Amino acid sequence: MKYISLLSSSYSGSTLLSILLGGQTGIIGFGDTYPHPRVKYESALCTCGSLLLRCSLYKQIEQEMKHSGISDYTWLSSQPYPFRHSPIFQIPGTPTIWYWCIKMMPRVLRKYLFRKFFRLTDTYLSVLSAASSAEYYVDGSKSLTRLELLRSHYDTIRVIHLVKDPRSFIHSCVSKYAPESHYKFLLWGWMLYNTWAHAYQRILGKDRYFFVYYHQLSRDPENVLQRILQFIGFNSAIIRSDSIDMTQQHILGNLMRLSFHGVENRPPQWREYLSAEIIQDIEKSIKTMKWLTLE
């Protein structure tokens, strides 16, 4: 099974891209498969229409993983994570420290220290391939740590880096959960994540790294999707966004997934809601990101 890593900040369109990719025959992904503090998983719905905890595919994968000897496997860790059992990893800043520690590790040391993680991931992909008959797996965890480890294990791993205009990103965060006064902290996190993600163009090479803006995806989804599919080597006929059968998908993430009937190209709203001072500060702050072009 070919491994595709989707990198994207939160509230930046990863759910939409997961739907578009997962809607293609032979590609499977689950979107945001990681614990989210604002999601009540006991009552949440899967895009297939069933309760998330009763989704037939999730239950099948969970059962097969346990049969393979992974007794503590649950659907919420459907992408095995190297630190998911460690309380210390929940301390703010710890994931970033571990990420840079792993980046400095020689490949041999990574292979030894994280051998269980690699074995879990191999087992998961094997089970997933048998359960779905898919040829491509889209990892929607958006984790730089997972990518850094797995690039040592899978030499053919490819990256799709999806970036939302930082002004739209700040507006999305503020309108959903964050006070406007926190915008500097949100922007700092966005800049760090996307700068580190963009570095994989150099690390992996342009043939294994694909960069796309969210506004391009929402304005011309079929054309952008076709380019992405060519990038990963997918040669089957494209299924248009308005023809995707959501009952055959099992995506977690933005609630738009439960009412998806095609891509809606909505005009950006940040101009109406963000103050001129905040907009000016965002535009000034990102000037150091020479590779970024604003919408």
N, C-alpha and C positions, 0 to 999 in steps of 0.2 A: 504494500500500500504506500502510495506517494504522500509525503508529509508536507503540508502547506501551513505555515505559521502566519496568522493574521495579527499585525501590530496596529494598535489604534488607542488613543486616549479614550477615556470614558465619554459618553455622550457625543460621539464623533461619527456615528453611522455604521459601526461594526455589525449591529443586528441586521441592518438592511443588506450589507454585503454578504453576511452569512446566509441570509435567505436566498439571495440571487445565486450564490454559488451552490448552496445545498439543493436548490431547485433543479439543478442539472443532473441528468441521469449519470450515475457513476461517481458522484461527489457527495460526501456526507460531512456534516459538521453540526455542532450543538450550540454554537453561540457562546454566551457568557457562562461557561461551566465552572463557576467558582462561587463560594459563599458570598452573598450580598446582604449587608445589614438591613436594607430596607425592603427585602423581599420575604413574604410569608410563604415558604415553600409548601407548607401543609395544605394550603388552599389555592396555590398557584396552578394555572393551566398550562399544559403543553400545547404547542401549535397544532398537534394532531387532533386535539379536541378533548382528550382525557385529562384527568387530574395529573399533575406532573409526577407525583409519587406512584401513580398507577399506569404510567405510560408503558405500553407493551415492549417497546424497543429498549427503554432504559432497564426494565425488569429483566429482559432477556440478557442484556449485556452484564448486568449485575450478577445474575445467576451463573453465567458462563465464567466470569472472572473468579467467582468463589469456587467453582468446580476446578479451576486452574490453580487453585491454592492460594488465592488472594482473599483470605477470610474477612478482612476488614474493609473490603471494597464497598463503596456506596455510589449512587448516581451522581452525588454532588462532587465527587472527586473523579468524574469520568475521564479526566485527563490527569493521570498520576502526577503528584507534585512532590518535590523532594523534601519539603519541610511541613507538610500538612499536619503532622502529628506533634509538631514542636510548638509549645506555648510561647517560647521566646520569639518566634517568628511573627507573633502578633504585636510585638512592641514597635511603635512608630520608628521608622528609620532602619530597622533591622533588615528588611528585604533589600534595600539599596546597598547596605554594607555587604551582604552575602553576594549580591550580584557582582560587585567589584572584586570581592575575594575570589569568586569563581572565574572571572575574566583573567585573573592573574595566575590561575592554576595551570600547570602543564596538563596536556591531554591524558597522560598516563595516570596522574593523580586523580583527575576527574573520574576516569573510568573505575578506579578502585574505590574512592569514597562514595560514589553515587551508583555503584553497581546494582543495588536493589531498585533504585529509581529507573535505571535503564531496562532492567528485566521486567519491571511492572509495565513500562511503556511498550515494550515489545509484545508482551502478553495482551495488553489492551488493543493494540493495532491488529493482532492476529484474531482476537475475538470479534472485533468490529468488522473486519473484512469478511469473516464467515457469516456474521449476522446480517450484513447489509449488501454484500456483493459489490461494494463500492471500490473504486480504484484509487480515489483521492480522499484524503482526510484533511479537513480545514480546522486547525486548532484555534478556537476563538477565545482562549484564555487571555490573550494579549500580554502574556508574561515574558519579559525580557530575560528573566532568570531561566525559564524553561528553554527558550530559544538558545541561550548561550550554552546550556548543557547539551541540548539535543543536536546542535551543529557539530559537536564532538562525536556524536553517535551515528547520525545519519548524514552521510556526505552529500546527499542530493536534496536536502531540505531547502525549500524555497520560502521567501518572505514576501508578503503583500503588506505594504505600509500605507495605511489610510489616514489622511490628515484633514482635519476640519479647520477652517479659518479660525484663528484664535479668538477673534471677536465673536464669532458665532458660538464657539466653545464656551466662552465666559457667559454669554447670554443664556445658553442651555443650562449651565450649572446654576446660575443665579435664579432662573425661572423655575427650577425643579427642586433645589434643596439648599443652596448656599446663600448666605447674606451677601449683598453686594460689596460690603466692606472687606470681604475675603478675596476679592478678585486678584490681588497681587500674589497671594499664596497659590491660588488656582493657576494663574499664568506661569508662575515659577515651576510648578509641577508639570504643566503642559510642555514648557520649553525643555526641561530636562529629559522627559520621556521621549519626546520626538527627536531631540538631538541625538540621544543614545540609539534610538531606533534607526535613524537615518545613517548612522555609522555603519550599519550592516551592508549598505551598498558597497562600501570599501572592503569590508571583512569578507563578504560572500562573493562579491563581484556582481556586475550588472545583469548577468544571465540568471542570477538566483535571487534578485531583489527587484521588486516592482513597486513604484511609487505612484499614488493616485490621490487626488484631492476629492473630498466629499462633494463639493459643489459640481465637479465634473461628473461624478457618479449619478447624482440626482437629476442633472440636466439631460444627460445622454446615457442612460443606464445600459442600453443594448450595445452601443458602441464600446463603452468602457469595459463591460463584461466580456465582450468578444476579445478585446486586447488582453484581459487578464487570463482568459482561457487559453489563448495562444501562448502566453507566457508560461503557464504550467504544463503545456503540452497536451491539452485536452482537444481532441479532434472531432467530437460528436457535434451534431447540430445543436445550436443554442435554443434553449427554451426561454421565451420572452417573459419579462417580469409579470405581465398581466395574465400569463397562462400557467403560472406555477401553482401546483396543487399543494396547498398548505397542510392538508390532512396527512400528507406523506412526509412532512418535515417535523423536526423535534428540536426547535430552536428556543433557547433561553435568551433573555435580554429585554430590550425596550418593549413596552406594552403594544407598540404599533404592530408587533408580530402577530397579535391575535385578531387584527382586523385588516391585514395586508391583502390588497387586491391589485397591486401594481405600484410603481414608484410615482410619488407625487412631488413635482418640482415646485416647491414653495419658495417665494422670495425671502431672502434673509431678513430677520426681524431685529437684529442687533442695532441697526441704525435708529430704530424707533424707541428702544428701551434703554440702551446704554448712554450714559452722559458723555458729552464731548470730551470731558477731562479723562474719563476712563479709556475711551477710544484712542485718544492721543497718547496716553501712557502705554497702551498695548502696542500701538504701532511703533513707538520709540523703542520699546523693550526688545522687540523681535528683529531689529535691524542687524543684530549680530548673527542671525540665522540666514546667511547669504543664499542658501539653497531654497529658501521659502519665498513663494510669490503669493501675495495677498489676492483675494477674490476681486 
